[in-house]
Amino acid sequence: MFDQHGYEIKLEWGRRGAREAAERGDIIIIVDVLSFSSTVTAAMNVQATIFPYPPSQDGKRYAKEKDAEYILGRAEAAKRGLPTLSPVTFGSEHANKRFVLSSLNGAHCTWLAADVPALLIGSLRNAAATAKAANELQMKLRKDITLVPCGEQWNQPLQHEDSLRPSIEDYLGAGAILAGLTGRISPEAALCKMAFEHGKSELGELIFECGSGRELRERGFEADVHYCSQLNADNVVPILNKDHFIKY
């Protein structure tokens, strides 16, 4: 059975990894660089409140229950001048407003892993701050830490195929956080950390040219790719408080 038992710091992928880490009762760090993690942090920077919710559920109904606004897809929201999964759409005009944010990867992984001692949202932009918060929580709670790079989803997978598409931006984001963590680190996590350290000097170019970065750029969201590629530009660390994020 696949296991990283015996290590204080682990790495798991996607929804399955989030669920298994939650079943262990670990401190979980959700990493979805393009763009859920970066967007949640951007929203908190302007004092907005984010409720994560899986897209498979009725987000509009849930938003009504929470007296919040349901965030639309990038293209539709951009046309209407509304905030979206694009982090650069959040500004001071959204201060003290409440939003339900759905996404196939980061929001869904968060929803699956919500019942844990602590769930943090990490990205390249807040990597050092996230590592510092996780180290403090580990000392306080005496729990292991699992990083969950969310990855992407393949379009229209065939029958019997896995839908998870691992993504280098989330791997690098997880590695940036791992670089600041203390404790016994699993081989899976150690390799991720080494990947970040080796590619640190080329982060912007790697993410700009990777499959996920190219996909966003071709859809007209190049600004998102630049924004999400910045290392340690933020000190805000979102932590889940029951059904919404607050600042750690």
JOCOR-V232800 format. One line per field, one symbol per residue. phi: phi as a letter, one per 30 degrees, with the letter a starting at -180 (. if undefined). psi: psi as a letter, one per 20 degrees, with the letter a starting at -180 (. if undefined). burial: 1 if it has 24 or more other ideal C-beta (glycine too) atoms within 12 Angstrom, else 0. A space follows every 10 residues. Layout:
# JOCOR-V232800
phi->???
psi->???
burial->???
This chain:
# JOCOR-V232800
phi->.dacejcdbb bbcidddddd ddddiddccd bbdcaeddde dddddciccc cdadddcddd dddddchbcd dddedddddc icdadddddd bddceiccbc ccadcddddd ddcdcbeabc cbaddbeddd dddddddddd chbdcbcbdd iccddhddei cdddcebddd dddddddedc dckdcdeddd ddddddddce dbeeddddcd edddddddcj cddddddddd chdbcdbdbd cibbcbdd
psi->ppqkqiqhpr pqpagghggh hhhikrppop ongmjgghgg ggghhjkqpp oqpqiirnhg gghghjlrpp prrggghhhj kqqaiohiip ahijpjqpqp oqqhfggghg ghjhmrhpoq oqahhkgghg ggghgghghg ilqrpppnph aapqpmqrpj qqipoqphhh ghgghhghhj qqrppqhghg hgghgghhjh ikgggghhir ggghggghjj lhhggggiip pliqipoppp nejrqrp.
burial->0001001111 1111101111 1101011111 1111111111 1111110111 1111100010 0110010111 1111001000 0111111111 0001001111 1111111111 1111011111 1111111111 1111101100 0011111111 1110000000 0001111111 1111111111 1010110111 0110110011 0010011101 1110110000 1011111111 1111011111 00111111
